[in-house]
Amino acid sequence: MRYTFLFSILVLLSLSCNKDKFSSTPSLKFKSVNTTSLRNQQLVQFNLSFTDAEGDLTDSIYVQEVVPNCALSNFSTLYPLPVFPTTKNQKGDLTVTFGYNVSGYSPIAPKCTKNDTAVFRFVLRDKAKHASDTV
């Protein structure tokens, strides 16, 4: 009797602790950024990770830059995602890169005359119009 009770508890715990459970709504997590001080001719690279149960992500990620003390620098854009095979329970890493006066990269440049802080926001959507949390 005692072993049956212990076995039941172990089975219940193992079933409830499924860490690889994917949701229909895409999940997006911030991993790192390569710099916190951007200078002329420099790249800023944001590393993100994602999961999606259906593997039906759209072709781009929404990016917004907010500069609290300089509204001229604010922007929002759709940053294209790389082409990758779609599968169920999809997970992977994304790198979003902007260049400050660097040719060949999505441009980013301050539009005010003083140094300031910028906040970047990212949202991933799938074809069913589910949106991830903003990171």
C-alpha positions, -999 to 999 in steps of 0.1 A, spaced: 0 0 0 28 24 9 47 17 -23 15 22 -44 11 56 -28 47 65 -34 46 53 -70 14 73 -77 31 105 -64 61 99 -85 40 93 -116 20 125 -109 51 146 -104 68 133 -136 37 141 -157 33 176 -143 69 186 -148 70 187 -186 95 215 -194 94 210 -231 58 219 -234 52 243 -263 23 267 -265 2 277 -296 12 313 -288 49 319 -298 73 324 -269 101 349 -272 130 354 -247 158 379 -246 192 362 -242 218 389 -247 230 421 -265 266 426 -277 269 462 -265 253 487 -243 270 517 -258 266 521 -295 292 542 -315 295 552 -352 303 523 -375 293 497 -349 267 469 -350 242 462 -322 231 425 -321 202 412 -300 201 375 -294 167 361 -288 153 325 -284 118 314 -295 94 285 -293 62 277 -312 40 246 -311 28 247 -347 59 261 -363 39 286 -382 58 318 -376 53 348 -399 83 360 -420 93 389 -397 96 400 -361 83 434 -350 110 457 -336 104 490 -318 130 515 -306 119 540 -280 141 569 -270 124 586 -241 141 620 -245 142 622 -283 110 613 -301 127 619 -334 148 587 -329 118 564 -322 110 539 -349 92 506 -355 98 481 -382 93 445 -393 127 428 -393 128 398 -417 134 363 -402 158 339 -419 143 311 -439 143 278 -419 123 246 -421 91 246 -402 83 218 -378 60 211 -349 73 221 -315 98 245 -332 125 262 -311 155 282 -321 176 313 -318 173 346 -336 198 374 -340 185 409 -348 213 432 -361 213 469 -367 242 490 -379 250 526 -369 262 539 -403 273 504 -414 264 496 -450 246 463 -456 227 463 -422 194 477 -412 202 513 -403 200 528 -369 213 563 -360 205 589 -333 186 619 -345 191 642 -315 223 660 -306 229 645 -272 236 610 -259 205 591 -247 192 558 -237 171 536 -261 148 507 -253 142 480 -279 110 459 -279 105 427 -299 73 408 -307 70 376 -326 37 366 -344 25 334 -360 2 330 -390 -28 324 -367 -21 360 -354 -10 349 -319 16 373 -306 44 365 -281 50 386 -250 70 417 -256 107 414 -247 
